[in-house]
């Protein structure tokens, strides 16, 4: 019922096309854990990968690619449980863009999206 945004069509499509796989582990109960989360349902965290050729001098770097999927203008928080010392926007070739580092805040990284915008964020982990 309602719009595709209200019905959660995008999340349901990801659930069907990329189902979670259960992997046997020790019998000890583990607390719930998530490496990344995004504060808005309009934002899809599409890719998490080790930085490639654009960041050869930073083997501790991770690239996170997100996009706005509802056709809206939105500000969202990207949160991670990883220890991050530096964050910057980068292009699709993973080269940092000229705006410098993004401020790391208690809530995470504040990212602004226009309709259907793709953002790539280069995160440098603390070792």
C-alpha positions as CSV (number, residue, x, y, z in Angstrom):
1,X,0.0,0.0,0.0
2,X,1.1,3.6,-0.6
3,X,4.1,4.7,-2.6
4,X,7.1,2.5,-3.4
5,X,9.0,4.4,-0.8
6,X,6.4,3.8,1.9
7,X,6.2,0.1,0.9
8,X,9.9,-0.5,1.2
9,X,10.2,-1.9,-2.3
10,X,13.9,-1.2,-2.6
11,X,14.8,-3.0,0.7
12,X,12.6,-5.9,-0.2
13,X,14.2,-6.2,-3.6
14,X,17.7,-6.3,-2.0
15,X,16.4,-9.0,0.5
16,X,15.2,-11.2,-2.4
17,X,18.3,-10.7,-4.7
18,X,20.9,-10.7,-1.9
19,X,19.6,-12.9,0.9
20,X,21.6,-13.3,4.1
21,X,23.5,-16.5,4.4
22,X,23.8,-18.3,7.8
23,X,27.3,-19.5,8.6
24,X,27.8,-21.9,11.5
25,X,29.8,-20.4,14.3
26,X,30.7,-21.3,17.9
27,X,27.8,-22.2,20.2
28,X,28.4,-19.1,22.3
29,X,25.9,-16.4,21.8
30,X,27.3,-13.3,20.0
31,X,25.9,-9.8,20.4
32,X,24.4,-8.1,17.4
33,X,26.9,-6.2,15.4
34,X,26.9,-4.1,12.2
35,X,29.9,-2.5,10.6
36,X,27.9,0.2,8.9
37,X,24.4,1.8,9.1
38,X,22.6,4.7,7.4
39,X,20.0,6.9,9.1
40,X,17.7,7.3,6.2
41,X,15.7,4.6,4.3
42,X,16.1,6.7,1.2
43,X,19.9,6.0,1.2
44,X,21.2,2.6,0.0
45,X,24.6,1.5,1.1
46,X,25.5,-0.3,-2.1
47,X,29.2,-1.2,-1.8
48,X,31.8,-1.6,0.9
49,X,35.3,-2.5,-0.5
50,X,39.0,-2.1,0.2
51,X,40.3,0.9,-1.7
52,X,41.8,0.1,-5.0
53,X,44.4,1.6,-7.3
54,X,43.4,5.2,-6.4
55,X,44.6,4.7,-2.9
56,X,47.7,2.5,-3.2
57,X,49.5,4.4,-0.5
58,X,46.6,3.6,1.9
59,X,46.1,-0.1,2.3
60,X,44.0,0.6,5.4
61,X,41.4,2.6,3.3
62,X,37.9,1.4,2.7
63,X,35.5,2.8,0.1
64,X,31.8,3.0,0.8
65,X,29.4,3.8,-2.0
66,X,25.9,5.0,-1.3
67,X,23.1,6.4,-3.4
68,X,19.8,8.2,-2.9
69,X,17.0,5.9,-4.1
70,X,13.7,7.7,-3.5
71,X,14.2,10.7,-5.7
72,X,14.4,13.1,-2.8
73,X,16.8,15.5,-1.3
74,X,18.0,14.2,2.1
75,X,20.7,14.5,4.7
76,X,21.8,11.2,6.3
77,X,24.3,9.9,8.8
78,X,26.7,7.2,7.9
79,X,27.7,5.4,11.0
80,X,30.4,2.7,11.5
81,X,31.8,0.7,14.3
82,X,35.2,0.6,12.6
83,X,37.9,2.9,14.0
84,X,38.1,5.7,11.4
85,X,40.7,8.5,11.5
86,X,39.9,10.2,8.3
87,X,37.0,10.4,5.8
88,X,36.8,12.1,2.4
89,X,34.6,12.1,-0.6
90,X,36.1,10.5,-3.7
91,X,35.2,10.0,-7.3
92,X,34.2,6.7,-8.9
93,X,37.8,5.9,-9.5
94,X,38.4,6.4,-5.8
95,X,40.5,9.5,-6.1
96,X,39.8,12.1,-3.3
97,X,37.9,15.1,-4.6
98,X,39.2,18.6,-3.7
99,X,36.9,19.4,-0.8
100,X,39.2,18.0,1.9
101,X,38.3,15.8,4.8
102,X,34.7,15.3,6.1
103,X,34.2,16.0,9.8
104,X,34.0,12.9,11.9
105,X,31.2,13.6,14.4
106,X,29.7,11.5,17.2
107,X,26.7,10.6,15.1
108,X,29.1,9.6,12.2
109,X,29.5,11.3,8.8
110,X,26.9,13.7,7.7
111,X,26.2,13.2,4.0
112,X,23.9,15.3,1.8
113,X,22.1,13.8,-1.2
114,X,20.1,15.1,-4.1
115,X,17.7,12.9,-6.0
116,X,19.5,9.7,-7.2
117,X,22.9,11.0,-6.3
118,X,25.8,8.5,-5.9
119,X,28.4,9.3,-3.3
120,X,31.7,7.4,-2.7
121,X,33.4,7.9,0.6
122,X,37.0,7.0,1.3
123,X,37.5,5.9,4.9
124,X,40.9,5.6,6.4
125,X,41.0,3.2,9.3
126,X,43.1,3.8,12.4
127,X,45.6,0.9,12.8
